[in-house]
Amino acid sequence: MTSVLQNSMEMVMSISRKESKLPMKRKRKKVDRFMFLPDDILLDILKRLPDDFPRYLAKYVCRRWFNIMTNRILLHDTSFIILQKTGNLTARHVGIREEEQGIHVMKVQDLDIPPIGIIRSWVNELLLISDYKKQSLYVYNLITKEGSYLPERNIASCGGYCTIKCGVALSFNLFKGIYKVVYLFMGPPIECHILILRRDIVSSKWKKIHVPCMNGGSFYSSNLVSIQGRYLHWDNCIDNSLVSMDMVKEEIVDMSVPNYDKGFGFVYTIFEMGGYLAFFAENSLDKADIWILKDFERKKWEKLQSITLKMWYYRRLSVSILHRWCYNRFPLCGVMSKRSRYIILECKSNNKGMCYYDLKNGAMKELDIHINVDDGCVVLSSPSIR
């Protein structure tokens, strides 16, 4: 009897010990060791990640990481940098958030970046800056606060990096996790060189890529429009077409624009909207059409909608090139989601200078953002993971 009782107790104790170990194992699996780290240390870890790691993806890990990334590293879904060109070069970051009542300015803050030139492109945490004095390109990391000049290129020069004959841009390959810089000389003939940003930037070398025949003649580039950090577009301001690039395939194409109403003249502009290239064409004093490039490979445009928008209400920055007026600045960018659509532009009637237009109800509202006529704007471009 004693032996039976003893065996039963041992069996119960054995089962109890096994059951007590199970929850402990489950608890160990659920422990998030990052939760014990202060924000400053966690941010420092993110800064030390390899250069080829897409840091912007870290903001989707959890709410805490999102707050750290957006509050410290300036990575919002809709962001742009306002660069003051007159006097001392200064830069301000503007973060935009979509809410039920419309668009809200999340933050406007000064950026501590080297005042050496004009910001030409912004992808994820990297800025591409043209240095006037050195006639060189400079890559600056917003997270690590470090930068480096790119190696010289033994290719055709366009007389600096801020002329209408030169296009430069950053891109990001989401599949391989690498950044590239493109240098596009508008010619004739057009020349294109690409530099892959490796860990040792100084040892990186430019490589020339093939450029197909682009209808002949001269080309002139307007402001760059970057889509998802991959597709680059310049309006050549001559024959109603775009010089476009797929940076993953490293291919250049002559992108035709939509067949819009040209009765009002050559008044159009291109901008980024919800991860697509948008085409804004004015066809009268108060009417405009908005098109979306739905398929880059097939060059397929889709008309988004027609809107009523008084031309005198918003400001456009124009450049006369060979009797062709290029309105290449505004709308600045757009927001497009399942529930709403907005375009952000500069307004004449707003003392601060910026407003947004609700495409759904046709309402124009002011934004609490100050911008001067001569200021430049660079829109954030990031790969879409939706």
N, C-alpha and C positions, 0 to 999 in steps of 0.2 A: 504493500500500500504506500509505503514511504517512497519507494523507488518510482512508482507511478506518479505520485504527486510531484516529486522532484522533476521528473521528465516533463510533466505538464507545465510546471513553472518555468523551466528552462526554455520550453517551446514558446510560451507567452512572452518571456523576456526577449527571446530572439526576434520574434515578430515585432515587438515594441521597439527594439533597437533599429530594425530595418525601417520601420515607419518614421522613427524620429530622424533618420538620416535623409529621407526623401525630401521633406520641406527645406532642410538645410541646403541640399543640392539645388533645389529650385530657387532659393533665395540668392545663392551665389551667382546663378545665371542672370538674375535681374539687377544685380548691383551695377550702377553706372559710376565708374570710378572718376569720371570727369566732374560729377556733381560736387565732389569734395574740393575741387580746385577753385580758387578765386578767379574772377573774370579776367584780371590782368594776366595771370599765369596762363589761362586758357587761350587768351588772345595771343600771347607770346608763342604758344605751341603752334597756333595756326600760321603765324608769321614764319615759323621755321620749317614748314612743310616744303617738300621739293618744288622746284620751279615749275615742273610740268604738272603739278597737281592743281586742278581747277578749284581754287579756294572758294569761289563764289557759291559752289554747291553746298558748302558747309552750313550755309544759313538755312537749309531745308532739313537739317538733322532734328532739331527740336526748337521750341519757342525761345529758350534761353540763348541758344547759338544764333538764332535769327536776330534777337535783340542786340547781341554783342557785335555781330557782323554789320548790321545796318546802322548802329549808333557809332561805331568806331571806324569802320572801313568804307563807308559811303557806297554801299551796293544796294540801291533800291531798284524796283522793277522799272520805274520811269524816272530817269535822272538826267540832268545835263549840267554842264559847267559854263558859267558866264565869264568870259575873259575880257577884262578892260584893256583895250589896246592903247588908249591915249594916256600920256603921262607914265607913271610907274605901272608895270605889268602886274595886275592882281587877278586872282581867280576866285570865284565863288561857286560852291556846289549847291544845287537845288534838287531836293527830293520831292517827288509828287506821289500822292497816294489817292486812289479812287475810293470814294465813300458813297453812301446811298444818296446824299444830298448833292453830289457832284465831285469835283476835284479839289483836293486839299493840299496846301503846301506843307509838306512834312517838316522840312527844315531848310534854312539857308545859312550856310556857314562859309567862312573864309578858308581857303586851302593854303597850306604851307608847302608850296612847290617851288622849285628853282625858277626865278624870274629871268629866264634866258631867251625866251622866244614864245612862239604861238603854239598852242596845243592843236595838233592836226587830227588826232584820232584817239578814241578811248574804248578799250575792250577789257571787260572784267576789271582787274585791279591795275592794268597797265595804261600809261599815257605815252603817246608819241609826240614829242616836242621838237620843233625846228629851231635851231640856234642860229640867229641872224649873223652874229659876228663870226662864228666858226664855220658857217655854211655846212653844218652837220646836223644829223638827227640824233636825238637823245631819248632814251626809253626810261621812264620813271615809274617805280612801283609804289602805289598809294598805301600798301600794307606795310612793307618793310621800310619805306621812306628812303630807298636806295635807287640809284640810277646809273646809267652807263651810256657813253657815246657809241654809236654804231660805227663799224669800220668804214673807211672810205670806199667809194665805188669807182671803178675805172670805166665809166659809161658816160653817155651823153648827158650834159648838164642843161638844166632849164633855167639857169641864171638864178639859183636860189630855190628854196622849198616853198615859197609862198606866192608863186606867180600862176597865171592862168594856163601856163604850158606844163605844169608839173602837178602830179597827183601822188600823194604818199598816204599810207594807211597801215593800221595794224589789223591782224586777223587771228582767229583762234580755231584750231581744228579740234572739235569736241571728241572725235573718235580716237585721235592719237594724243591729245593733251599737249599740243605744241602751239607756240605762237609764231607768226610770220610777219615780216614787214615787206610791203610792196612799194616799189618806186616806179612810177609810170611817167615817162616822158612823152608828151602828146605829139611830138614830131612836127612835120612829117619827116620820116616815117615814125610811127609809134614804137617806142621801145619799152620793155618791161623787165624788171629784175626783182628777184625775191630773195629775202634773207631769212633763214630760220634762226630764231633766237634760242641758242643753246646756253648751257650754264656758263661757258666761257664765251661771252659775246664777242670779245676782241678777235678771237680766232675764227669766228664765223665768216663765211664768204658769200658774196652775192652770186646768184646764178641767173642767167638769162633764159627767158621762156619765149616760146613761139607766139607771135602775134599775127592773127589772120588779117587779110585785107579788109580795111574798114572804110569802104566807099571812097577812098582817096581824099585828097585835099587836106586842109589844116584842121586841127582839133584844139579846142580850148576847154579846160575843165572848170566846172563850178565847184561848190562845196561838196565834199564827200558825203554820201549817205551809206552807212554800213547797216546791214541787216543780219541779225543773229551772229555777228562776229565772223560771218563766212562770205556773204555776198556783198560786193562793193559796187557802187554805182556813181558815175559822174555824168552830169549833163554836159555834152560837148558844145552846147550853145550855138550850133550852126544849122544842122539839118533835122531837128526834131528827133534825135536819137540819143541813146545813152551808151557810154563806154562802161561795160559791166564785167565783173570778174567773179568766178567761183574759185575761192582760194583753196578749197580742199582738192579740187581737180587741177588747180593752177591753169585755168583756161580763161581767155578773154573773148567776149562776144559783143557784137554790135546789136544792142537791144533797142528795138523799135518801141515808140511810145504809143499809147492808145490813139485810135482814130477819133480825136475830139473835134469840136466845132472851132475851126480856125478863123471864123468870120470876125472875131474880136481881136485878132492878132496873135502873136506868139507869146501869150502870157500864161506860163505854167511854172510849176516848181515840183520838186520831189522831196519826200521826207519819209521817216520811219513811222509806222503805225501798227502797234500790236504784233510785231515780228514780221511784218510785210513791208514791201516797198509801196508807198502811196504816191499817186500822181494827182496833183491838184491843178485843174485847168479852169481859168476864168473865161466864160463865154459871153458875158455882158457886164454892165456896170453893177449888177447886184445878183448875178447867178454864177455858180461854179459847179463843176463836176469833180467827184473824187473817184479814182480808180485804184484797184489793188492788183499787184502782180502776184497771182495765185500760183503760178508754176514757172520757175526760172528756166528749166530745161526747154519747155515748149513755148516760152515767151508768151504765156497766156495771161492777158489782163481781164479783170472782171470789174464792171462798174459797181461801185459801192452804193452811191446815191448822188442825187443833185441837191444842192443846198442854196438857200438865199442868204447872201452875205454881202453887205454893203462894202464896196472897195474902199470907200473913204474912211471906213471905220478902223481898218488895220493898215499897218505900215509894211511896205515891201522895200527891200534893199536891192537895187537894180544895177546892172553893169552893162554898158553898151559895148558890144563886140561885133564889128563888121555889120553895123546897122541892125543887129539882133539884140533886143533887150532881154537879158537873163534875170529873171526874178528868182534868185536861188537861195533865199534865206527863210522865208516864212510861208506857210506854217512851219514851226520849228519841229514839232513831233506830234504824234497822236497816241491816244489810248483806246484800245479796242478790246472789249471783253464780251462775255455772253450776255451781259445785262445792259451795257452802255457803250457809247462811242463818243470820243471827244477829240478835238484838235486844239493844240496850244499855239498861239500866235501873238504877235506884238500889236498893240492897239494904239491908235493915235489919241483917242479920247480918254485913255486911262493915264492919270498922272504918273503912275509907277511904270507903265509901259507894257505890261503883259496881261493877257486874258485867255479864256478858253471858250470854245464854241461847242455846245451840246448838239450833236447831230440828230439826236432823237427828238428833241422838242424845239430846236432852232433857237435856243436861248444863248445869249452871250453874257458871260460874267467875268468880272475882274479877278486877277490874282495878285496876291500881296508880294510881288516880285518887282524890284526896280531894275530896269535895264536901259542903257543909253543907246542911241541910234548907232554909234560906232562900235559898240561891244560885239564880240564874237561869241558864238555858242557851239558847244560840242556835245553831242548826245551820246549817252552810254549805249554800247552795243554788247549784248551777251547772248550766248547760245540759248535756244529755247529747249526746255526739258519737259514741256507740257505734252 
